[in-house]
Amino acid sequence: MAAVIAEKIGAPIYPLIVRKVGHPWQPELGLGAIAPDGVLTLDEEMQKRFMVTEAAVQKVVEAERKELARRKALYQLGEDDFLIEGRNVIAVDDGMATGVTARVVGEYLRRKSARWTALAVPVASDQALAQAASCFDRVFCLAHDAAFTAVSRWYKVFGQVSDRKIQELIEELRSVR
């Protein structure tokens, strides 16, 4: 999705590797997220609501930290690979159920001193949009719903993008910068 938007507006693209900390038994339900710089944010309210123990969450956090490091190494992305300071940045996501991942991205962009930030997302829950609105200068969303249950319900095909495909996109887009 980000590649399509970048091409349409003639902007460079850079993948920010963020890992959702999902519920131990429902991985798509975000209880928190880990930013590209390793900062962890947990939604304690969600953790309490779904009665997830601290030990169970920490197990998921450990696994996601390892996956974050694996992907950064695989995609050859360094912390300073992309200059955010003073730039306008549009973050793109495929959809938001809880909004915790978008919040982590918005907070990360602020820590990196982005001049202006926007979030572009095709579908979201009303709750997620409210969270995102507090972390971005502007939020663009095509469809939202208070009764939103899952991002995948809005797609005919909702599979994971392979490491190989991501590597190809990164290589292709590095030459554009």
Beta strands, then each sheet from edge to edge (+ up, - down):
strand 1: 19-23
strand 2: 26-34
strand 3: 40-42
strand 4: 88-92
strand 5: 116-125
strand 6: 138-145
sheet 1: 1+ 2- 3+
sheet 2: 4+ 5+ 6+
end
